[in-house]
Amino acid sequence: MRILVYGAGVLGSYLAHVLVRGGNNVTMLARGSRLDELQKNGNVIRHYFQFRSTVDQVNVISELQPKDIYDLIFVVMKYPDFQSVLPALAANHSSHILLVGNNASPLEMRDYLLASSPLKKHVAFGFQVSAGWRETGRMFCVRGPQVQMTLGGLGEDLRWRTVIDQAFVNTKYKLVYQQNMDEWLKSHFMMVLPLNFIAPAYNGDLRKAAKDNKLLHQVIAAVDEGNQVLEKLGYTVTPASQIKLARKQRKMFYLLLKFMLSTPVGKILLGDKAVSADEISALYQAFNDLKSSANITTPNWDILGNYSPSSQR
């Protein structure tokens, strides 16, 4: 398959690696120093837990032209950056687009692409479970033995999923389909955003944060408040275990948090650079909009919001 990975950060680079190893003809869209790196050295990834590095040669472009046709386009980037690339995606004549990453407004993005494109578009949304960071010339990827992507449409069956399945047919990569990714994505950031207030509360010192029992209980309570906002607005929190963990298994949640914050993995997943400040700010604003619509109080979110970049403006 002819595939474009639009976005060459940590997640996009790993996805491109998987797709190349699966036998696809992969192009990456990159700019600046990352474009130079890919053209000079290829897609270099250090697989952190696997103690190995890989190099994949990929096609590289810096702009998406309307007549650049791909069987499938993966758009892998931070939530605040999606908006700026929608016009180029709408103008492009490729039919199948999968937007991957945190996303508080997938319905609006889908509707824009459908309304603004000169041809019929098939649009889906996904979230890839991996992490990492960038160093000059290569990406460090933190993942398990099999990376998973949760993906799907927005309340409808994804009738064109065979196109996506074909891209991964020769890979060790797990696809988990959800019927309503709008609910899944909103549920996801209700869980992860409170966790990402922990590091800023202690200027990145997670070991100190792990000793602040009050803060950890506020985080757990905030997750439950976020779930309540979604429930009040008629969303189904997905997965359902998220409600159970924050509402009925708080002691387990608390112990998991303390353990995670005390390990190197916790620094990677919950460190002050795990999620960018602009993405935290954008997701926090999205939460405030939902909270306003639900018209309920969220005292623990309000406290944690003091550590949000948006509160420092």
Long-range contacts (C-beta under 8 A, 24 or more apart in sequence): 1-25, 1-71, 1-72, 1-166, 1-167, 2-27, 2-69, 2-70, 2-71, 3-27, 3-70, 3-71, 3-72, 3-73, 3-74, 3-167, 4-28, 4-29, 4-64, 4-68, 4-70, 4-72, 4-73, 4-74, 4-94, 5-29, 5-74, 5-76, 6-64, 6-73, 6-74, 6-75, 6-76, 6-77, 6-85, 6-89, 7-74, 7-75, 7-76, 7-77, 7-81, 8-34, 8-35, 8-38, 8-43, 9-34, 9-76, 9-77, 9-78, 9-134, 9-139, 10-130, 10-131, 10-132, 10-133, 10-134, 10-139, 10-140, 10-141, 11-76, 11-100, 11-101, 11-128, 11-130, 11-132, 12-74, 12-76, 12-77, 12-100, 13-43, 13-45, 13-139, 13-141, 14-45, 14-128, 14-130, 14-132, 14-139, 14-141, 14-143, 14-147, 15-74, 15-76, 15-100, 15-128, 16-43, 16-56, 16-58, 17-43, 17-45, 17-54, 17-56, 18-147, 18-168, 18-171, 18-173, 19-167, 19-168, 19-171, 20-56, 20-57, 20-58, 21-56, 21-170, 21-171, 22-167, 22-168, 22-169, 22-170, 22-171, 22-173, 23-170, 24-167, 25-59, 26-56, 26-58, 26-59, 27-58, 27-59, 27-60, 27-61, 27-70, 28-58, 28-59, 28-60, 28-61, 29-60, 29-61, 29-62, 29-63, 29-64, 30-60, 30-62, 31-62, 35-60, 35-62, 37-136, 37-137, 37-138, 41-137, 41-138, 43-139, 44-137, 44-138, 44-139, 45-138, 45-139, 45-140, 45-141, 46-138, 46-139, 46-140, 46-141, 47-141, 47-143, 48-132, 48-140, 48-141, 48-142, 48-143, 48-268, 49-142, 49-143, 49-144, 53-138, 63-88, 64-88, 64-89, 64-92, 65-92, 66-91, 66-92, 66-93, 67-93, 68-92, 68-93, 68-94, 69-93, 69-94, 70-94, 71-96, 71-163, 71-167, 72-96, 72-97, 72-98, 72-163, 72-164, 72-167, 73-97, 73-98, 74-98, 74-100, 75-99, 75-100, 76-100, 76-101, 76-128, 77-101, 78-102, 78-276, 78-278, 78-279, 79-103, 79-104, 79-279, 79-282, 79-283, 80-278, 80-279, 80-281, 80-282, 82-109, 83-109, 86-112, 86-113, 86-116, 87-116, 89-113, 89-117, 90-116, 90-117, 90-121, 91-116, 91-117, 91-118, 93-118, 93-119, 95-119, 95-120, 95-121, 95-122, 96-121, 96-122, 96-160, 96-163, 96-164, 97-121, 97-122, 97-123, 97-124, 98-123, 98-124, 98-125, 98-126, 98-151, 98-164, 99-123, 99-124, 99-125, 99-126, 100-125, 100-126, 100-127, 100-128, 100-149, 100-151, 101-127, 101-128, 102-127, 102-185, 102-188, 102-189, 102-192, 102-275, 102-279, 102-283, 103-185, 104-185, 104-186, 104-189, 104-282, 104-283, 104-286, 104-287, 105-286, 106-154, 106-181, 106-182, 106-185, 107-154, 107-182, 110-154, 122-160, 122-163, 123-153, 124-151, 124-152, 124-153, 124-158, 124-160, 124-161, 124-164, 124-181, 125-151, 125-152, 125-153, 125-154, 125-181, 125-182, 125-185, 126-150, 126-151, 126-152, 126-181, 127-151, 127-184, 127-185, 127-188, 131-268, 131-269, 131-274, 132-268, 133-268, 133-273, 142-265, 142-268, 142-269, 145-172, 146-172, 146-173, 146-174, 147-173, 147-174, 148-173, 148-174, 148-175, 148-176, 149-173, 149-174, 149-175, 149-176, 150-176, 150-177, 150-178, 150-181, 150-184, 151-175, 151-176, 151-177, 151-178, 151-181, 152-177, 152-178, 152-179, 152-180, 152-181, 152-184, 153-179, 153-180, 153-181, 154-180, 154-181, 154-182, 155-179, 155-180, 155-182, 178-238, 180-236, 180-238, 183-230, 183-235, 183-236, 183-237, 183-238, 184-238, 186-230, 186-235, 186-290, 187-227, 187-230, 187-235, 187-237, 187-238, 187-239, 187-242, 189-283, 189-286, 189-287, 190-223, 190-226, 190-227, 190-229, 190-230, 190-237, 190-242, 190-287, 191-223, 191-226, 191-242, 191-246, 192-275, 193-226, 193-280, 193-283, 193-284, 193-287, 194-219, 194-220, 194-222, 194-223, 194-226, 194-300, 194-301, 194-304, 195-219, 195-257, 195-270, 196-270, 196-274, 196-275, 196-280, 197-222, 197-280, 197-304, 197-305, 197-307, 197-308, 198-257, 198-261, 198-270, 199-270, 199-271, 199-272, 199-274, 200-272, 200-307, 200-308, 200-309, 201-304, 201-307, 203-272, 204-271, 204-272, 206-261, 206-262, 206-266, 206-267, 206-270, 206-271, 207-261, 207-262, 209-261, 210-257, 210-258, 210-261, 210-262, 213-254, 216-254, 216-257, 216-258, 217-250, 217-254, 218-300, 218-303, 218-304, 219-257, 219-300, 219-304, 220-246, 220-250, 220-253, 220-254, 220-257, 221-246, 221-300, 222-298, 222-300, 222-301, 222-304, 223-253, 225-298, 225-299, 225-300, 225-301, 226-287, 226-298, 226-301, 228-294, 228-296, 228-298, 229-287, 229-290, 229-291, 229-294, 229-296, 229-298, 230-290, 232-294, 232-295, 232-296, 233-290, 233-293, 233-294, 277-309, 278-309, 280-308, 280-309, 280-310, 281-308, 281-309, 281-310, 284-308, 284-309, 284-310, 285-310
